[in-house]
């Protein structure tokens, strides 16, 4: 079950925003070395051969490098467990390092676990990340991101439609609510439906709700999942 820790880490790409207004603003990641954030994730899972179960994780992210071009290197440590048929399945702790550009796209990673080949990681990330447009946007704006099939993403194309739904107060944070709906092209069958709430001052994800269907995450069979992610601590 170690492959499921990839779900927990891929969904938590930190992003930064620069305003809380109706005027168009450029939203991009902005971090400094030493920034930290901890999250918890709770999910229900359905997998052929194992039936329905639950998955939970806690992850800690620490920014270790910010390049001149704005790319951010983050170390992510994740502890997780899964329960199927009333039996707890222990999952070893994982540590990985990710590099993302200022607009949320995954550029490189190391670590994780052998159950998720590198191409599969890039493939799933295309549906789970928050890709931020380089132009200014305001509430109500939409944008679409398409990933072409290549060796890097397991030769699987994907299309994700985003919308800046609203500016909302969540647990004492001013946030932008961004929805995303994604779908792979044939032969891929994975779909995603995720909403992120992003703090407008610190730039971190405050919470995320969503689902994945027919997700190829290195498991013996595709996974259907519904999940909630919440911020535990940031500094």
N, C-alpha and C positions, 0 to 999 in steps of 0.2 A: 504493500500500500504506500510505499515511499513516493510514488509518482504523484500522489494527491497533494503533496506539499508544493508542487509547482503551481497549482491553482491558487493557493494562498498567497504566494509571492508575486505572481504575475499581475494580480488584480490591484496591487498596492503601489503602483508607480506614482511617486510624488510629483505634483505639479504646482505651479505658482501662478497667482493672478494679481493684477495690479490696480483694480478698482472695484467699486460696488455702485455702479451707476447705469443709467440708460444710454449714455453716450458710448459709441464703439470704443473698445479697448483691446489692446493686444495682450493676450493671455499667454504667458510662457513660464517655464520653470526657472526659478531663481533660488539657489541654495548656497549655503556656505559650509565649509568643512567643520565637522563636529555636530551638525544638525542631527537630531535623533527623533524617532517616532516609533511608538509601539501600538500594535493592533491585535484585535481578536477577531476570529472568524467562526461563524457557526453555519453549518450547512446540512441539508438532507441530500442523500445520494441514492440513485437507482442504477444498478449495474447488472447486466445479464450474467447469471451464474451465481451471483451473491445476493440478489434481491435488493431490498431497501436498507439503508443504514444512515448513520450520522458521521459527520467529520467536523472536528474542531481544531483550531490552531491558534497559537500566539506567535507573532513575529516582531522582531526589532530591527529597524533600519537605521543605519548610521552613514552619513555622507563622509567619504574619505578623501575625495578629490573633486575639485571643480576646475575644468580646463578653460583655457582662454577663449575657446569657441563656444563655451556655455555647456558643454557636455558634463554630466554629473555622474560620478562613480559612487555607488552605494553598496555597502555590505549588509546582507540580510540574513539573520539567523531565525530559523523557524522550528518550533516544537509543535508536534501534532499527534492526534490519535484518531482512530476510526472505530466504529462499533457496528458490527453486522450480526444479526441473529442473536442479539444480547451478549455477544462476545467481543471484548475489546481487543483490537489489533494494534499492538505497539508500533510506532513509526520512529525510526532514529532521527535525531536532530540533524538538520541540514544547515550548511552555511554556503552562501553564494555571493558573488559580486556581479553587479549589473552596471552597465554604462548606458545612459539615455541622453538624448539631445534635449535642448530647451523646450521642445514641443511634445515630449513624451515618448518618442520612438526608441525602441530598444536597438542599441548598436552592437553590444557585445555582452557576454556573460561567461563566468567560470563557476565551477562548483556545482551545487545541486545534487542530483543523484543519477545513477546510471539508467534508471527506468525511463527517463525522458531524454531521448537523443536531442542534440542541439537543434537540428532542423525542426523538430516537433515543437520545441520551446518557442522558436520564432513564429511558427505557424499559429500556435495558440495565443501568443501575445498580440498578434494582429487584431484579434477579436476582443481582447480584454483590456487593452490599454486605453488611456484617454489621449487621443491625438489632438493637439491644439493647433488651430490655423495660424498662419503667420500674419494674417490681416486682422484688423480690429473687428470685434463682434459685439453684439448687444443682445439683450434678452429677446428671444424669438428667432434669432438667426440659426440657420442650419448649415452644415457642411458635410461633405462625403469624402471618405478616404478609401482608396482602392490599393490593395497590395498585389503586385504581379507575382505570378508563379515563377519561382526560381529554385536553385539548389539550396539557398539559405533557409527557405520556409517549407521544405519537403514538397516542392513543386505544387503548392496549393495556393490558388488565388483567393482573395477575400475582399468583401466590400462592407464598410461600416458607415452608417448614417448617424450623425450627431446633431443634437439640438441643445442650445442654451435655453433651458425651460424657464428659469426664474432666479431671482435673488431672494434667498430665504435665510432666516435666523434659525440655527440648529444648535441646541445645547450651548447657547451663549456665544456661538460663532456666527459671523456673517459669511454666508456661503453663496457660491454659484451652483445651481443644480443643472447638471449636464447629463442628458440621456444618450444612450448609444444602442443601436440595433445592428447586429452584424450577421453575415452569412458567408460561408465558404462557397466557392464554385466547384463544380464537379472535377475530380472525384470526391472532394471533401464534402461532408454533410453537416458540419458543426454550425450551430447558430448561437447567438448571444443576445441578451436583452439586459443591459446593465445601466443603472443610474448612479452617478457619483455626486456627492456634495463636497465642494472644495472651499476651504477657508480662504477668504479674500485677502487676509493680512499675512498669515504665515505660509500660505500656499500648500497646505497639507490636506489630504483627504480626511474629512471628518467621519463620513460613513459612506457605504455603498450597498445597494440592494440589487440583486439580479439573478439571472439564471443562465445556464448553459445546457444545450441539448446535443446529444450525440458527440460529446467532446472526446477527442483522441488525445489522451494524456499519458499514454504509455501503459495503461491498464490492459488486462487480458481482453476487455470488451469496452466499447464506448460507454461514456458516463453521462447521465442526466443529473443536473445539480441545481438546487435553489440555495442561495446563500445571503448572509448579512455580514457586513464588515463594519466594525466601529473602532474609532480611535480610543486608545486607553490612556496614552500619555505622549506628550511632545515637549521637546526642549531644545 
